[in-house]
Amino acid sequence: MKKYLLLILLFCVLGLFLFEKSNTNNLTYSFYHWENSYNIKQKHEKLYIKVLDIAYSNRLEIIKTNFKIKPLKEFVPVIYITNEAMKKVQPQILATKIIKNLNSSFESFDELQIDCDWSLSSKANYFKFLKLLKTQLNKKLSATIRLHQIKYYKKTGVPNVDYGLLMYYNMSYIGDFNTKNSILDNKVAKKYHYNFDTYPLKLKLALPLYSQAVQFRYKKPLDIFEGVKKEDFKQNFQIQKNGYYKVIKSHYFKGRYVYKGDIFRFEDSKKEDLKVALHDFFAISNNRFNEVVFYRVKYKNKYDLEKLLKGI
């Protein structure tokens, strides 16, 4: 009897392994382009390109991406909207301005994506805004989703869009001196692994490729330096503990002046952490697409992404 039970268990484990392998082998990948100027010669990559930055500070502020090169038709325009703008501006006004900008800038596009980390105070405006966009554009509409918006979706609500793109990064508070890695911390992520089985929106996965250093003075956050590497801390810095570096001589660092005594926390999207994140997402999410969107195209050569997605 024990032998039969062991055989059944072995087949179950083998079946699970083969199922997971078959899923990851079929994955495709694409990239975000997240700068205020677009000047790259796109090859075959599918790109999600930020085209508008929308904020509110006494008045509505809209910054358009400067397209020096025309992107391929397959790209997905993305609009970033701050939570403050979503609270302060009427949904119809916002939708009208966005549609006007899109129509004047692009001949055609099949999908629009909205990136807004909405709150309970902006939820009503945001959901009405999405409904207006969907009706008036008559195109596929997607929205970015954060982990907490799945765990607490009965409270935060579910946007009425065609699908969601789960931002599996920026999951810890960057300004906390004691944060381990605000880009990607799988231990933190696991605290939000709830309700994926009942979340009604089909998901794509977004993973980070970038690195950064957070500058602190007296344990208070001052600045962020994206794209730095560990090698950048070889001179004028002294390693303190895992990921922390102390400035031992005031100097210009990446074009900005830093003072003796400042502390930098180096954060990276490590290959092994990305593998764990990918595995965890596929383990908890059944209602999903086989597409992974990496943030961002600037760092596309950091790893062999095809091997990464296969778990190699």
Order of alpha helices (4+ residues) and beta strands (2+ residues): alpha-beta-beta-beta-beta-beta-beta-alpha-alpha-beta-alpha-beta-alpha-alpha-beta-alpha-beta-beta-beta-beta-beta-beta-beta-beta-alpha-beta-alpha
